[in-house]
Amino acid sequence: YSRGLNPTVSILSQKLAAMDGAEDCLVFNSGASAIAASVLANVKSGDHIVSVDKPYTWAQKLFNNILPKFNVSTTYVDGRETDNFKNAIQPNTSVIYVESPNSWSFYLQDLEAIAKHVTFLNLSGRQTSIITICDNSYCSPLYQRPIELRIDLSLQSATKYINGHSDVVASVLSGSKKMIKKIFNSELMTL
């Protein structure tokens, strides 16, 4: 019994990270857990999030109901135009959250263009650390690999395509070893 360091889960994580083209990954008990952990690990009081409009229900509840209690605000944008993300960025923006395709509209976002724009802002000195997070549940790593498009964290529901039998509720969060270790040591183990 373990919540964290389990050899079976470690093997699963290694295989899922390889599918995502990522350095490392974590397995969670639900998609909502992976969303919450990835966002909470990258915001602090006073921060701002730019999110694609109409994200997954539990992501939106996190943004609308929980994070405002800690003085974290969210701006929603139509993700079909990369400039909408650019125009919504504020000096205190710490996270850009996308879903491609979007959970409700199935609109696509240009993940690579979003990641390049954030990198450009970082180099220009206007921003120092905007983390990009993509919910990749509808494509899975078989059809889209956000990490290879320079997105920092990619998550997906393992309940859908990875399990495929409706008898498991789980999710996957992939990214760099450094980011995954940070989330493991705090958000995963605590929440």
Secondary structure, 3 states (H helix, E strand, C coil): CCCCCCHHHHHHHHHHHHHHCCCEEEEECCHHHHHHHHHHCCCCCCCEEEEECCCCHHHHHHHHHHHHHHCCEEEEECCCCHHHHHHHCCCCEEEEEEECCCCCCCCCCCHHHHHHHHHHHHHHCCCCCCEEEEECCCCHHHHCCHHHHCCCEEEEECHHHHHCCCCCCCEEEEECHHHHHHHHHHHHHHC
